[in-house]
């Protein structure tokens, strides 16, 4: 059942039964589209142009999980080869592999810095692994998953792993055959991309600007980090925007998210566009 059928067969009858649209001279409007639509058309055109010439791929990550996680004592139970998105999804679906092994493999794939890996491993509070197990078992929605991880961050009980990394766990651990829609990775590049495309701060980011000398010229450089003040509702809104953008492009949602983050550190056309046009967060 598509969106139109859902509205016609399920939503409209329920509204009529509740009394909406049955008073003479009044009606229930189907949609209200904001002026200019959902997306900023100039940025959408730039993204569409890039998406049309990029081949969706699944290259292996730079880090080998077994070597990267050696300091945690988990090394021998982890894959000895570099991982791809597909191989991590297969790992998460394999009941013979522990949730801890899957999680450390995901964090290695994401390129987590060694000091953050060590901080996460050395903390006494391991509730995050119990949450990961619940997500893997299909017991939590994406919104709930984000909220419980964010709560640990607010309690300072999740050292070394912020939203950019715990959303990687959400993405890979959520069962693909679950009734719950999958959550997507929310790092700085996808967050800045969706904010730019939508023309508003769907995802709260912390920004830092500094002047630097580049080839003997002064240049204002910026870094953005996904804020710990995002909550489950903001993450759900973000995921819904990823899905709407995917429909706009006739792409799968995870492929759309990949297109916004995967062109390398400052090397891709879309990433250059984001760096050039992203704006400081505002209230």
LUMTOR-314321 format. One record per atom (N, C-alpha, C): residue number from 0; z, y, x; atom name. Coordinates in steps of 0.05 Angstrom, whole numbers. Atoms other than C-alpha are relative to their C-alpha. Layout:
% residues N
     k       pz       py       px    a
   NUM        Z        Y        X   CA
...
This chain:
% residues 283
     k       pz       py       px    a
     0        0      -24       17    N
     0        0        0        0   CA
     0        0       25       18    C
     1        2      -24      -16    N
     1      -21       67       29   CA
     1       18       22      -12    C
     2      -18      -22        9    N
     2       14      135       20   CA
     2       -7        9      -28    C
     3        8       -9       27    N
     3      -27      155      -41   CA
     3        8      -20      -21    C
     4       -8       20       19    N
     4      -14       89      -76   CA
     4       30       -1       -4    C
     5      -29       -1        2    N
     5       60       93      -60   CA
     5        9       23      -18    C
     6       -6      -23       17    N
     6       62      162      -92   CA
     6       -7       -6      -29    C
     7        9        5       28    N
     7       22      141     -154   CA
     7       16      -22      -14    C
     8      -11       23       13    N
     8       55       74     -167   CA
     8       31       -1        1    C
     9      -29        2       -3    N
     9      127       85     -144   CA
     9       14       26       -4    C
    10      -15      -25        0    N
    10      147      157     -134   CA
    10       -4       16      -26    C
    11        5      -15       25    N
    11      112      191     -194   CA
    11       14      -12      -24    C
    12      -15       11       23    N
    12      140      142     -246   CA
    12       30        5        1    C
    13      -29       -5       -3    N
    13      210      151     -218   CA
    13        6       29       -6    C
    14       -4      -29        6    N
    14      203      227     -221   CA
    14       -2        5      -30    C
    15        3       -4       29    N
    15      179      224     -293   CA
    15       24      -11      -15    C
    16      -23       12       13    N
    16      236      178     -313   CA
    16       25       18        3    C
    17      -23      -18       -5    N
    17      285      228     -282   CA
    17       -4       27      -14    C
    18        4      -25       15    N
    18      255      284     -324   CA
    18      -17       21       13    C
    19       17      -19      -15    N
    19      211      318     -272   CA
    19      -28        0      -13    C
    20       27       -2        9    N
    20      145      345     -299   CA
    20       -4       -6      -30    C
    21        3        7       28    N
    21      159      329     -372   CA
    21        5       24      -19    C
    22       -5      -24       16    N
    22      176      400     -396   CA
    22      -27       14       -3    C
    23       25      -13        5    N
    23      117      436     -428   CA
    23       -4       24       18    C
    24        6      -23      -17    N
    24       83      486     -381   CA
    24       10       -3       28    C
    25       -9        4      -27    N
    25      115      457     -319   CA
    25      -12      -26       11    C
    26       12       24      -12    N
    26       90      407     -269   CA
    26       13       -4       28    C
    27      -10        6      -26    N
    27      112      372     -205   CA
    27      -24        1       20    C
    28       22       -2      -19    N
    28       67      392     -147   CA
    28        0      -23       19    C
    29        2       23      -18    N
    29       42      336     -103   CA
    29        8        7       28    C
    30       -5       -7      -28    N
    30       45      371      -36   CA
    30       -1       30        2    C
    31        2      -28       -8    N
    31       57      439       -7   CA
    31       -6        0       30    C
    32        8       -1      -28    N
    32       19      448       59   CA
    32        6       28       11    C
    33       -7      -26      -12    N
    33       46      503      104   CA
    33      -26       13        9    C
    34       24      -14      -10    N
    34       -4      557      123   CA
    34       -7       -9       28    C
    35        8        9      -27    N
    35      -45      532      182   CA
    35        3      -30        4    C
    36       -4       29       -3    N
    36      -25      460      169   CA
    36       23       -7       17    C
    37      -23       10      -15    N
    37       24      416      206   CA
    37       -2        6       29    C
    38        4       -2      -29    N
    38       -6      426      275   CA
    38      -12       27        8    C
    39       13      -24      -12    N
    39      -25      485      320   CA
    39      -28       -9        8    C
    40       27       11       -3    N
    40     -100      477      318   CA
    40      -12        2       28    C
    41       11       -2      -27    N
    41     -116      502      388   CA
    41       11      -21       18    C
    42      -12       21      -16    N
    42      -67      454      420   CA
    42       -9      -28      -10    C
    43       10       25       11    N
    43      -88      398      373   CA
    43      -28       -6       10    C
    44       28        3      -10    N
    44     -161      409      394   CA
    44        0       -9       30    C
    45       -2        7      -28    N
    45     -141      405      468   CA
    45       10      -29        3    C
    46      -10       27       -2    N
    46     -102      341      456   CA
    46      -21      -20      -10    C
    47       20       17       11    N
    47     -157      310      414   CA
    47      -23       -5       21    C
    48       21        1      -21    N
    48     -208      326      469   CA
    48        8      -19       22    C
    49      -10       18      -21    N
    49     -164      292      521   CA
    49        0      -29       -9    C
    50       -3       28       10    N
    50     -150      231      477   CA
    50      -27      -13       -3    C
    51       26       11        3    N
    51     -224      222      466   CA
    51      -13      -10       25    C
    52       13        8      -25    N
    52     -240      212      539   CA
    52       18      -17       18    C
    53      -19       16      -15    N
    53     -179      172      562   CA
    53        0      -28      -11    C
    54       -1       28        8    N
    54     -180       96      560   CA
    54       29       -9        0    C
    55      -28       10        2    N
    55     -114       68      535   CA
    55        3      -24       18    C
    56       -5       21      -20    N
    56      -86       25      591   CA
    56       30       -6        1    C
    57      -28        8       -3    N
    57      -21      -10      609   CA
    57        5       -7       29    C
    58       -3        6      -29    N
    58      -13       -3      684   CA
    58       29       -9        6    C
    59      -27        8       -8    N
    59       47      -36      718   CA
    59       15       23       12    C
    60      -17      -21      -11    N
    60      105        8      737   CA
    60        2       -3       30    C
    61       -1        0      -29    N
    61      119       25      809   CA
    61       23      -18       11    C
    62      -24       14      -10    N
    62      187       -9      814   CA
    62        1      -30       -9    C
    63       -4       28        6    N
    63      201      -84      816   CA
    63       29       -3      -10    C
    64      -27        1       11    N
    64      262      -97      771   CA
    64       20      -15       18    C
    65      -18       16      -16    N
    65      292     -151      816   CA
    65       10       16       25    C
    66       -7      -15      -24    N
    66      291     -106      877   CA
    66       16       25       -8    C
    67      -12      -25        9    N
    67      310      -42      840   CA
    67       29       -5       -9    C
    68      -26        5       12    N
    68      371      -74      806   CA
    68       18      -17       18    C
    69      -16       17      -18    N
    69      397     -112      867   CA
    69       29        9        2    C
    70      -26      -11       -4    N
    70      456      -65      874   CA
    70       18       -5      -24    C
    71      -16        5       24    N
    71      479      -82      803   CA
    71       10      -28       -2    C
    72       -7       28        1    N
    72      486     -156      817   CA
    72      -17      -15      -20    C
    73       17       13       20    N
    73      434     -170      763   CA
    73      -27       -8       11    C
    74       27        2      -12    N
    74      375     -173      811   CA
    74      -13      -27       -4    C
    75       12       26        1    N
    75      364     -248      812   CA
    75       -8       -9      -27    C
    76        7        8       27    N
    76      360     -253      737   CA
    76      -23       16      -12    C
    77       21      -18       10    N
    77      306     -200      731   CA
    77      -28       -8       11    C
    78       27        7      -10    N
    78      230     -205      739   CA
    78       -5        9       28    C
    79        6       -6      -28    N
    79      204     -206      810   CA
    79      -27       14        3    C
    80       25      -14        0    N
    80      140     -170      791   CA
    80        2       26      -15    C
    81        0      -25       15    N
    81      124     -100      767   CA
    81       -7       -4      -29    C
    82        4        4       29    N
    82      126      -94      692   CA
    82      -18       20      -14    C
    83       16      -17       18    N
    83       80      -66      639   CA
    83       14        2      -27    C
    84      -11       -2       27    N
    84       94      -45      568   CA
    84       -2      -28      -14    C
    85        4       26       13    N
    85       66     -111      543   CA
    85       19      -21       10    C
    86      -18       20      -11    N
    86      107     -153      590   CA
    86       29        5       -7    C
    87      -27       -7        9    N
    87      171     -116      571   CA
    87        4       -7      -29    C
    88       -3        8       28    N
    88      158     -127      497   CA
    88        2      -30       -2    C
    89       -2       29        0    N
    89      148     -201      512   CA
    89       27       -9        9    C
    90      -26        6      -11    N
    90      212     -202      552   CA
    90       21        4      -21    C
    91      -20       -7       21    N
    91      251     -169      495   CA
    91       -1      -21      -23    C
    92        3       19       21    N
    92      223     -220      446   CA
    92        8      -29        8    C
    93       -7       26      -11    N
    93      244     -279      490   CA
    93       31       -4       -2    C
    94      -29        4        4    N
    94      312     -304      465   CA
    94       14      -13       24    C
    95      -12       13      -24    N
    95      323     -341      531   CA
    95        8       20       21    C
    96       -6      -22      -19    N
    96      328     -274      568   CA
    96       23       16      -11    C
    97      -23      -15       10    N
    97      394     -238      563   CA
    97       -7       29       -5    C
    98        6      -28        6    N
    98      396     -168      533   CA
    98        5       18       24    C
    99       -5      -16      -24    N
    99      426     -141      598   CA
    99      -24       -1       19    C
   100       23        2      -18    N
   100      367     -168      638   CA
   100      -24       15      -11    C
   101       22      -15       12    N
   101      318     -138      588   CA
   101        5       30        5    C
   102       -6      -29       -3    N
   102      353      -70      591   CA
   102       -4       10       29    C
   103        4       -9      -28    N
   103      355      -66      667   CA
   103      -30        0        8    C
   104       28        1       -5    N
   104      282      -86      669   CA
   104      -14       24      -12    C
   105       11      -24       13    N
   105      265      -30      620   CA
   105        6       25       17    C
   106       -8      -23      -15    N
   106      303       21      661   CA
   106      -15        1       27    C
   107       16        1      -25    N
   107      267       -2      725   CA
   107      -28        9       -6    C
   108       27       -8        8    N
   108      200        5      689   CA
   108       -1       30       -3    C
   109        0      -29        4    N
   109      220       76      670   CA
   109        4       17       25    C
   110       -4      -15      -26    N
   110      234       94      743   CA
   110       27       14        2    C
   111      -26      -13       -2    N
   111      308      110      734   CA
   111        9        3       29    C
   112       -9       -6      -27    N
   112      336      142      797   CA
   112       24      -18        7    C
   113      -21       18       -9    N
   113      382       98      838   CA
   113       29       10       -5    C
   114      -27      -10        4    N
   114      442      144      831   CA
   114        8       -2      -30    C
   115       -6        3       29    N
   115      436      142      755   CA
   115        4      -30       -7    C
   116       -4       29        3    N
   116      428       66      757   CA
   116       29       -8        8    C
   117      -27        7      -10    N
   117      492       61      798   CA
   117       22       12      -17    C
   118      -20      -12       18    N
   118      530      109      753   CA
   118        3      -16      -26    C
   119       -1       16       24    N
   119      511       68      692   CA
   119       13      -27        5    C
   120      -11       27       -7    N
   120      529        2      726   CA
   120       30        2        6    C
   121      -28       -2       -9    N
   121      596       27      753   CA
   121       19        9      -21    C
   122      -19       -9       20    N
   122      624       55      689   CA
   122       13      -24      -13    C
   123      -15       22       12    N
   123      677       13      655   CA
   123       -8       -6      -28    C
   124        7        3       28    N
   124      651       25      585   CA
   124      -28      -12       -3    C
   125       25       13        3    N
   125      596      -24      569   CA
   125       -8       -4      -30    C
   126        7        1       29    N
   126      590      -10      494   CA
   126      -30        3       -3    C
   127       29       -4        3    N
   127      518       11      507   CA
   127      -15      -27       -1    C
   128       14       26        1    N
   128      499      -62      519   CA
   128        4      -14      -27    C
   129       -5       11       27    N
   129      531      -83      453   CA
   129      -19       13      -20    C
   130       19      -14       17    N
   130      489      -29      419   CA
   130      -28      -11        4    C
   131       27       10       -6    N
   131      427      -54      455   CA
   131       -4      -28      -13    C
   132        2       27       12    N
   132      441     -125      430   CA
   132       -4        3      -30    C
   133        3       -5       29    N
   133      448      -99      358   CA
   133      -28        9       -7    C
   134       28      -10        4    N
   134      381      -62      364   CA
   134      -19      -23        3    C
   135       18       23       -5    N
   135      348     -124      393   CA
   135        0      -20      -23    C
   136       -3       18       22    N
   136      375     -165      335   CA
   136      -11       11      -27    C
   137       11      -13       24    N
   137      343     -117      285   CA
   137       21       10      -19    C
   138      -23       -8       17    N
   138      411      -94      259   CA
   138        2       30       -3    C
   139       -2      -29        2    N
   139      399      -19      268   CA
   139      -27       13       -3    C
   140       25      -16        2    N
   140      346       31      247   CA
   140       -2       17       25    C
   141        4      -17      -23    N
   141      316       78      298   CA
   141       19       24       -1    C
   142      -19      -22        3    N
   142      358      135      271   CA
   142       28       -8        7    C
   143      -26       10       -7    N
   143      422       95      275   CA
   143        3       -6       29    C
   144       -1        7      -28    N
   144      405       70      344   CA
   144        3       25       17    C
   145       -3      -25      -15    N
   145      395      141      370   CA
   145       28       12       -3    C
   146      -26      -13        5    N
   146      459      166      337   CA
   146       22      -13       16    C
   147      -22       13      -14    N
   147      504      113      368   CA
   147       -2        4       30    C
   148        3       -6      -28    N
   148      475      124      437   CA
   148        8       29        6    C
   149       -7      -29       -3    N
   149      481      200      428   CA
   149       30        4       -2    C
   150      -29       -1        2    N
   150      554      190      407   CA
   150       13       -7       27    C
   151      -11        8      -26    N
   151      568      154      473   CA
   151       -4       23       20    C
   152        4      -22      -19    N
   152      536      212      511   CA
   152       19       23       -6    C
   153      -19      -22        7    N
   153      579      263      473   CA
   153       28       -7        9    C
   154      -26        9       -9    N
   154      640      221      491   CA
   154        2       -3       30    C
   155        2        3      -29    N
   155      617      221      564   CA
   155        5      -30        8    C
   156       -3       28       -5    N
   156      614      145      560   CA
   156      -26      -14        5    C
   157       27       11       -6    N
   157      541      136      579   CA
   157      -10       14       25    C
   158        8      -14      -25    N
   158      536      159      651   CA
   158      -27       -9        9    C
   159       25        6      -13    N
   159      467      163      681   CA
   159      -23       -6      -19    C
   160       22        7       19    N
   160      427      149      617   CA
   160        0       19      -23    C
   161        3      -19       22    N
   161      405      206      573   CA
   161      -21       -9      -19    C
   162       19        7       21    N
   162      357      208      514   CA
   162      -27      -11       11    C
   163       25        9      -10    N
   163      295      199      557   CA
   163        0      -30        7    C
   164       -2       28       -7    N
   164      321      131      578   CA
   164       10      -18      -22    C
   165       -9       18       21    N
   165      360      105      519   CA
   165      -21       -2      -23    C
   166       22        4       19    N
   166      299      118      475   CA
   166      -20      -21       10    C
   167       16       22      -11    N
   167      261       72      522   CA
   167       12      -27       -9    C
   168      -12       25       10    N
   168      312       18      504   CA
   168       -6       -4      -30    C
   169        5        2       28    N
   169      303       33      430   CA
   169      -29      -10       -5    C
   170       28        7        4    N
   170      227       28      436   CA
   170       -5      -29        6    C
   171        6       28       -9    N
   171      225      -39      473   CA
   171       17      -20      -15    C
   172      -18       20       11    N
   172      285      -72      440   CA
   172       -4       -5      -30    C
   173        3        3       29    N
   173      269      -60      366   CA
   173      -21      -22       -6    C
   174       19       22        7    N
   174      236     -124      338   CA
   174      -25       11      -14    C
   175       25       -9       11    N
   175      163     -114      321   CA
   175       -4      -11      -28    C
   176        3       11       27    N
   176      169     -157      258   CA
   176       23        8      -19    C
   177      -22       -9       16    N
   177      230     -120      231   CA
   177       -9       17      -23    C
   178        6      -18       23    N
   178      232      -82      165   CA
   178        3       29        9    C
   179       -4      -27      -10    N
   179      253      -21      206   CA
   179      -23       10       17    C
   180       21      -11      -18    N
   180      199       24      236   CA
   180       10        4       28    C
   181       -8       -2      -29    N
   181      199       26      312   CA
   181        6       29        7    C
   182       -5      -26      -12    N
   182      229       85      350   CA
   182      -17        3       25    C
   183       18       -5      -23    N
   183      188      118      405   CA
   183       15       14       23    C
   184      -11      -12      -24    N
   184      203      141      475   CA
   184       -1       30       -2    C
   185       -2      -29        3    N
   185      227      213      476   CA
   185        9       13       27    C
   186       -6      -14      -26    N
   186      223      241      547   CA
   186      -10       28       -2    C
   187        7      -29        1    N
   187      209      313      567   CA
   187      -29        4       -6    C
   188       28       -5        3    N
   188      134      305      566   CA
   188       -9       -4      -29    C
   189        7        4       28    N
   189      128      276      496   CA
   189       14       20      -17    C
   190      -15      -20       16    N
   190      182      323      470   CA
   190      -14       27        2    C
   191       14      -26       -3    N
   191      147      385      499   CA
   191      -27       -1      -14    C
   192       27        3       13    N
   192       80      358      473   CA
   192        3        4      -30    C
   193       -3       -1       29    N
   193      104      348      402   CA
   193        9       28       -9    C
   194       -8      -27        6    N
   194      139      416      402   CA
   194      -23       20        1    C
   195       23      -17       -3    N
   195       77      450      427   CA
   195      -21       -4      -22    C
   196       20        6       21    N
   196       31      415      377   CA
   196       10        9      -27    C
   197      -11       -8       26    N
   197       78      430      319   CA
   197        6       30       -2    C
   198       -6      -28        0    N
   198       93      501      340   CA
   198       29        6       -6    C
   199      -29       -5        4    N
   199      168      492      333   CA
   199       16      -21       15    C
   200      -17       18      -16    N
   200      226      458      367   CA
   200       10      -24      -17    C
   201       -8       24       13    N
   201      227      390      334   CA
   201       21      -14       17    C
   202      -19       12      -19    N
   202      263      364      396   CA
   202       13       23       16    C
   203      -14      -21      -16    N
   203      316      408      429   CA
   203       -2       -8       29    C
   204        2        4      -29    N
   204      304      416      504   CA
   204       16       21       15    C
   205      -13      -19      -18    N
   205      343      448      560   CA
   205      -20        7       21    C
   206       21       -9      -18    N
   206      297      490      603   CA
   206       12       16       23    C
   207       -8      -15      -24    N
   207      304      518      673   CA
   207      -25       12       12    C
   208       23      -14      -12    N
   208      257      570      703   CA
   208        8       11       27    C
   209       -6      -11      -26    N
   209      253      591      776   CA
   209      -27        9       13    C
   210       24       -9      -15    N
   210      205      629      821   CA
   210       -3      -17       25    C
   211        5       16      -24    N
   211      172      589      876   CA
   211      -25       11       14    C
   212       24       -9      -16    N
   212      122      604      932   CA
   212      -19      -23        1    C
   213       21       20        1    N
   213       58      564      921   CA
   213      -25       11       13    C
   214       23      -10      -15    N
   214        3      574      973   CA
   214        2       31        4    C
   215       -6      -28       -7    N
   215       35      641      991   CA
   215       -1       19      -25    C
   216        0      -16       25    N
   216       34      664      918   CA
   216       25       -7      -16    C
   217      -23        5       17    N
   217       94      672      873   CA
   217       -9      -13      -26    C
   218        7       14       25    N
   218       93      624      814   CA
   218       26       -8      -15    C
   219      -24        7       16    N
   219      143      615      757   CA
   219       -3      -30       -8    C
   220        0       28        6    N
   220      159      541      752   CA
   220       22       -7      -20    C
   221      -20        7       20    N
   221      197      506      697   CA
   221        5      -30       -1    C
   222       -7       28        5    N
   222      233      441      684   CA
   222       14       -2      -28    C
   223      -11        4       26    N
   223      251      415      615   CA
   223       14      -28       -1    C
   224      -14       25        4    N
   224      302      361      597   CA
   224        7       -3      -30    C
   225       -7        4       28    N
   225      314      330      528   CA
   225       30        4       -2    C
   226      -29       -8        3    N
   226      381      359      504   CA
   226       16      -23      -12    C
   227      -19       19       12    N
   227      441      316      489   CA
   227        9        9      -28    C
   228       -8      -10       26    N
   228      450      359      426   CA
   228      -19      -10      -22    C
   229       16       13       21    N
   229      393      322      390   CA
   229       16      -22      -13    C
   230      -14       21       15    N
   230      419      276      336   CA
   230      -20      -20      -12    C
   231       18       20       12    N
   231      392      217      297   CA
   231      -20       12      -19    C
   232       19      -13       18    N
   232      360      263      245   CA
   232      -23       13       15    C
   233       21      -12      -16    N
   233      322      301      299   CA
   233      -18      -22       11    C
   234       16       22      -11    N
   234      299      235      329   CA
   234      -18      -12      -21    C
   235       16       10       22    N
   235      275      210      261   CA
   235      -23       19       -6    C
   236       20      -20        5    N
   236      237      275      251   CA
   236      -22       -2       22    C
   237       18        3      -23    N
   237      206      267      321   CA
   237      -18      -25       -4    C
   238       15       25        3    N
   238      185      195      306   CA
   238      -21        3      -23    C
   239       18       -4       22    N
   239      154      216      239   CA
   239      -23       17        9    C
   240       21      -17      -10    N
   240      114      270      275   CA
   240      -19      -16       18    C
   241       17       18      -16    N
   241       88      218      325   CA
   241      -18      -16      -19    C
   242       16       16       19    N
   242       65      176      266   CA
   242      -21       16      -14    C
   243       19      -17       13    N
   243       32      234      231   CA
   243      -23        8       19    C
   244       20       -6      -20    N
   244       -4      254      295   CA
   244      -18      -24        5    C
   245       16       24       -4    N
   245      -27      182      304   CA
   245      -20       -3      -23    C
   246       19        2       23    N
   246      -58      183      234   CA
   246      -22       21        3    C
   247       20      -21       -4    N
   247      -92      249      251   CA
   247      -21       -9       20    C
   248       18        9      -21    N
   248     -123      216      312   CA
   248      -12      -28       -4    C
   249        8       28        5    N
   249     -134      147      281   CA
   249        7      -18       24    C
   250      -11       15      -22    N
   250      -91      118      337   CA
   250       25      -14       -9    C
   251      -27       12        4    N
   251      -31       71      338   CA
   251       21       20        9    C
   252      -21      -19       -8    N
   252       34      111      343   CA
   252        9       -3       29    C
   253       -9        4      -28    N
   253       55       79      409   CA
   253      -22        9       20    C
   254       22       -9      -17    N
   254      -14       94      438   CA
   254        0       31        1    C
   255       -1      -29        0    N
   255       -7      167      416   CA
   255       22       10       17    C
   256      -23       -8      -18    N
   256       61      172      450   CA
   256       -8       -4       29    C
   257        9        6      -27    N
   257       30      140      512   CA
   257      -19       22       10    C
   258       19      -21       -8    N
   258      -26      192      513   CA
   258       14       26        7    C
   259      -14      -25       -5    N
   259       25      248      514   CA
   259       17       -1       26    C
   260      -18        2      -23    N
   260       64      221      574   CA
   260      -11      -13       24    C
   261        7       20      -20    N
   261       22      176      617   CA
   261      -20        8       21    C
   262       21       -7      -18    N
   262      -25      217      658   CA
   262       10        8       28    C
   263       -9       -5      -27    N
   263       19      224      719   CA
   263       14       26        4    C
   264      -16      -24       -4    N
   264       63      277      749   CA
   264      -17       25        6    C
   265       15      -25       -3    N
   265       25      341      736   CA
   265      -30       -4        5    C
   266       28        5       -8    N
   266      -43      308      746   CA
   266      -20        0      -23    C
   267       18        3       23    N
   267      -71      299      676   CA
   267       -7       26      -14    C
   268        9      -24       13    N
   268     -110      350      635   CA
   268       20        8      -22    C
   269      -19       -7       21    N
   269      -61      346      576   CA
   269       27       10       12    C
   270      -25       -8      -12    N
   270        0      351      621   CA
   270       -3       29       12    C
   271        5      -27       -9    N
   271      -30      413      654   CA
   271        1       20      -23    C
   272        0      -17       24    N
   272      -41      442      585   CA
   272       29        5      -10    C
   273      -28       -3        9    N
   273       32      429      566   CA
   273       15       18       19    C
   274      -14      -17      -20    N
   274       58      460      631   CA
   274       -8       29       -3    C
   275       10      -27        2    N
   275       15      521      621   CA
   275       10       14      -26    C
   276       -4      -13       27    N
   276       32      533      547   CA
   276       28       -4      -11    C
   277      -26        4       12    N
   277      102      506      534   CA
   277       18       25        3    C
   278      -16      -24        2    N
   278      152      559      515   CA
   278       30       -6        3    C
   279      -29        5       -1    N
   279      227      567      527   CA
   279       11       -6      -28    C
   280      -11        6       26    N
   280      269      538      470   CA
   280       11       25      -13    C
   281      -11      -24       14    N
   281      290      588      417   CA
   281       15       -9      -25    C
   282      -16        7       24    N
   282      339      589      359   CA
   282      -17        4      -25    C
